[in-house]
Amino acid sequence: MEIKRISLILLAVILLFTAGCATVPRKGTGRDALSSQSVKIGGKDYLPVTIVAMYYQMKWEWDPIAKKAELSKGSDVLAFCVGMEYAVVNHRPERLSSPVVFYEGAVAIPADFAIERITKILGPPQAVARHPSELMQKYAVRKVVIDAGHGGMDPGAIGRSGLKEKDVTLDIVRHIKDELSANGIDVILTRDRDKFVSLSGRTRIANDNDVDFFISIHANANRSRSIRGFEVYYLSNAVDDTARAAEAAENSFLKVDDSSFYVRNTDLEATVWDLVYTENREESIELAKYITRSVDNSTSLNNRGIRGARFYVLKGVQMPSVLVEVGYISNTAEERNLKDAAYRQAVALAIAKGILNYKKVYESTDGFTR
């Protein structure tokens, strides 16, 4: 994927459209009919993006969890970022007369841009024969990537009895996939057998498959064999000593990665990444909460909480993501548990239940917006 394409998609931070988010188009044609759909917000004229898309016969693509969208027609692509006073038109930023806003659950853009500027790009707006509901899509968790940590020449942590982290994680992700698939979620595994997949390769799988979120499964280790329990991490620069130790272990194979991680070549790319990181962090924390609560309620594992850390495998993805440490393989009791197939399945089902609980609430509240 080209840098320009990535930047455009990342800048298109947008919440999609729920029932009641726009008025039914009134009769009429052309720009007068489109203008009649405008609403006053803060004393300025705005148009819901749903209405704009219909009158210009545009298509849109969206990621409801990452809140990204594009409006397109032919080779022309327009993107908007809520709260910002510019649009991206065919890879070029253009200033707006007022910021993009949310209005009654929909994204709205300044009416002058929707009528004047888009007409210059696409030609005049057309008559509308469809109701807005035909263009609306419900918030949904459709597709996820589940990542089995380590693999192949990278065994991960190894317990006293020889149990390898790569084997534990692979078995657990297979059970998670079975449970999520049975509940209508399309699951992609970064690896389905004992093979090495680079950190950049894992994130590429997620970024290239239009998934809603990314979950990486690991088993922790510590020099202190008394430490035990599960942890869930999200990407953050604010870390504690426990997170630093986990980072060192899970990032250790970066040196044999087959390609470099993101290199920010411009201030724009850095700004875009910061925007996406901030947007995804809230969703990542929510997902971490649901998984933690489910594992805590469904297993005997000691709950060590939710933490921020700088895992490279999370830094590369362009959607909400978490890393789950299912226990400390360095702890004799937890290693013994993780060697048991029934125990691994129970942990996997608890993680899957947390994901499904998140999905249920996310979809019923339009992405936690109500």
Buried (B, 14 or more C-beta within 10 A) or exposed (E): EEEEEBBBBBBBBBBBBBEEBBBEBEEBEBBEBBBEBBBEBEEBBBBBBBBBBBBBBBEBEBBBBBBBBBBBBEEBBBBBBBEBEBBBBBEEBEEBEBBBBBBEBBBBBBBBBBBEBBBEEBEBBBEBEEEBEEBBEEBBBBBBBBBBBBBEEBBBBBBEEEBBBBBBBBBBBBBBBBBBEEBEBBBBBBBEEBBBBBBBBBBBBBBEEBBBBBBBBBBBBBEEBEBBBBBBBBBBEEBEEBBEBBBEBBBEBBEEBEEEBBEEEEEEBEBBBEBBBEBBBEBBBBBBBBBBBBBBEBBEBBBBEBBBBBBBBBBBBBBBBBBBBBBBBBBBEBBBBBBEEEBBBBBBBBBBBBBBBBBEEBBEEBBEEE
